[in-house]
Amino acid sequence: MTNRRQGRRAFLGALGAGAAASLSGCLDARSAVLGGTPEPTTVRLLLDWKANGTHAGNFVAAEKGFDEEEGVSLSIESGSGGSTTAEQVGLRKYEIGLTSAASVLGARNGDVSIRSYAAAQQGPNSVVYTVAEQFGGAIEEPSDLAGKTVAAASSSSNLALLKALLDDAGVLGEVEFLSVGWGGLTSSLLSGDADAALGAFPDGIAMERDGYDASMLWLSDHVASTGRLVAANPTFAEEQGEALRGALRAIARGWAWAANDPPAAMDLMIDAEPRLEGGRELGIRKIEGTVAKLMLTDAVSEHGWGWQAGPDWESVQQTLAAAGFVSGEADAEAAWSNAYLDGDAAAVGSFAGQVSADYTDDWR
């Protein structure tokens, strides 16, 4: 729940209390509870990073009141990385959090009790991005990286995924990697130190916005993987199963609404996070990209929002273990569950059918 939302409720609550007092003098406080709607269960949601357009559905769920309609009250906080979120949620400092398979598996390796209960995105938002001026054209296939230098953060688990898909394409040995910090990806590309960079799709969009002839290679198009996850401590799921189900339904509803009207969804985000106003147009593009590439997938069309698949988890676990990011003994099967996805809810089981906006054109 945002401060703005709390303030609005406080104002309305005070207004309603004053009106009630003037009409009836002294109502028995118990009459406000008997026969009334139960108070929603507060569910604290820790994001994996600072709030941005790729988190829009969560904020729409809270700002539009979908959460309370599903019996919960989402309280959303920005995070500082998927690994930190996984640890904090595993320690039950938050009920749920957005994180990654690498972070969930890594936390479980460290005896932190955490499990993924929904795939908020069906693949990573990671891309290899470049500009024609440096690359000599557009990047379209993994094989296009042969003979090129790619800037990447060495701490990125998605670097392991990139190397796996390059290996599958038979060109891994022909690609050089330049290790840089997260803040040095684009600058390495523009300075000519690298021909491309491994980042997130908004990086490529930002370059296009700045006038460059940019192109992107989505990792999710070429390697079996998982994306952003909704995770919780299994004890919370066992003790507060209905709250977890309600939170997942609300988030799915929020994303369906955001998918149908990205500009309005971004405006709701700005209401909750005013600092985002200056990046409104980029935020809209982030929403569109998240929906088009990471939500409206074949798996979601067949199984619904949040669906997770064992083969995807096994693929990620094996790739990360080979690269030393997680233990080879990590039990991928125990790290996830679809048991709390309410397939009978339209926004979950029929998510793709709830999206009427046109996403048929090829998206960046």
C-alpha positions, -999 to +999 in steps of 0.1 A: +000+000+000+014+034-009+015+064+014-009+081-010-034+053-007-030+052+031-037+090+033-067+087+011-082+059+033-075+079+064-093+109+050-123+089+038-124+071+072-124+104+091-151+118+068-172+086+072-168+087+110-180+123+112-211+116+091-219+085+112-216+104+144-239+132+132-266+107+121-267+083+149-248+098+178-232+067+194-235+035+174-223+004+192-188-002+177-197-039+174-223-031+148-196-020+124-182-055+125-212-078+128-224-087+093-197-065+077-169-073+053-139-088+071-107-067+072-083-076+044-052-094+053-021-072+049+004-088+025+038-070+023+053-073-011+090-066-015+100-058-051+133-070-066+144-035-075+133+001-074+097+004-086+094+009-124+071+001-153+079-036-152+062-037-118+031-020-130+006-048-124+014-049-087+007-012-083-025-014-104-037-042-081-033-019-051-044+014-066-075+000-082-085-019-051-082-054-067-063-065-037-090-057-012-116-073-035-095-105-032-093-102+006-058-088+010-042-054+013-009-052-007+018-030+009+045-026-018+081-016-011+110-012-035+138-037-032+176-038-038+181-070-058+165-104-062+189-121-039+182-096-010+145-100-016+147-138-015+165-137+018+142-111+034+111-130+023+126-163+034+132-148+068+095-137+068+102-100+070+078-098+041+050-121+031+059-122-006+085-109-029+096-106-065+128-124-073+144-149-097+151-186-100+188-180-094+180-161-062+155-187-050+179-216-056+208-197-041+188-189-010+177-225-006+213-236-009+220-213+021+192-230+041+167-201+036+132-215+034+116-200+003+096-212-027+083-197-059+045-197-062+040-179-095+059-169-125+050-132-128+070-133-161+076-163-182+112-154-190+139-130-180+138-094-192+174-097-202+186-089-237+218-084-256+214-049-270+235-029-295+234-001-320+239-004-357+267+022-356+288-001-334+276-035-344+275-030-381+238-037-384+211-053-363+214-083-340+189-109-349+203-143-339+228-156-314+252-165-342+254-128-350+276-124-319+304-145-334+336-124-335+320-097-312+327-084-277+299-083-252+300-062-221+284-079-191+284-077-153+302-108-141+278-111-112+248-115-135+233-149-134+219-142-169+254-142-182+253-180-176+221-182-197+237-162-225+267-184-226+244-215-227+225-202-257+257-192-274+271-227-268+239-241-283+244-219-313+280-232-316+296-197-313+305-194-276+342-198-284+340-169-309+326-144-284+347-122-261+333-109-228+342-076-212+335-075-175+320-042-163+299-029-135+261-025-140+266+012-146+291+006-174+271-014-199+259+013-222+290+034-219+312+004-229+291+000-260+291+036-270+328+040-264+336+012-287+351-011-260+323-035-267+301-044-297+270-052-276+260-054-239+240-078-218+214-058-199+176-055-196+153-046-224+146-011-212+183-004-219+177-010-256+145+010-256+163+039-240+190+039-267+163+039-294+146+068-276+179+087-276+181+084-314+202+054-319+194+026-344+191+000-316+183-037-317+179-064-291+183-102-288+159-115-261+173-144-241+138-156-235+135-163-272+164-187-273+168-206-240+144-224-216+143-203-184+121-187-158+114-150-153+105-128-124+088-149-097+065-143-068+080-161-038+071-167-002+082-187+028+064-221+026+052-216+062+033-185+051+017-204+023+007-232+047-007-208+074-021-181+052-030-200+020-060-179+012-041-147+015-014-160-009-041-171-034-058-137-030-026-118-036-018-138-067-053-132-081-050-095-074-016-092-091-029-111-121-059-088-123-036-058-120-015-070-149-045-077-171-057-042-165-022-028-172-019-048-204-052-033-217-042+003-209-004+008-204-006+047-203-033+046-176-014+020-157+018+041-158-002+071-145-013+049-115+023+041-109+032+078-110+005+084-085+021+059-062+057+068-071+059+105-083+096+102-091+086+082-122+068+111-139+098+122-158+102+087-174+065+082-182+070+074-219+098+049-211+076+034-184+048+028-209+072+010-232+084-011-202+048-022-195+042-030-232+074-050-235+068-069-203+033-079-215+042-086-251+073-107-246+070-121-211+033-126-204+014-133-235+033-165-241+021-200-253+024-213-217+002-185-204-024-190-232-025-227-223-022-228-186-028-192-173-009-164-156+018-174-132+023-209-146+056-226-138+070-257-155+094-283-142+116-285-173+122-248-173+133-249-136+156-279-143+171-261-173+179-230-152+192-251-123+216-270-146+228-239-164+235-220-132+251-250-115+275-255-145+285-218-141+289-221-104+261-198-094+243-225-074+251-259-060+247-288-084+227-305-056+200-278-056+166-294-058+148-274-085+116-295-081+112-284-045+118-247-053+084-240-069+047-248-067+016-240-088-007-251-059-018-216-050-026-204-085-064-201-087-071-213-123-108-208-119-103-170-116-105-154-150-075-132-146-054-163-137-067-192-157-078-171-187-053-143-185-046-141-223-084-139-229-086-109-205-062-089-227-080-071-255-052-047-265-034-056-297+000-072-291+001-092-324+028-071-341+064-081-335+076-063-304+112-050-301 
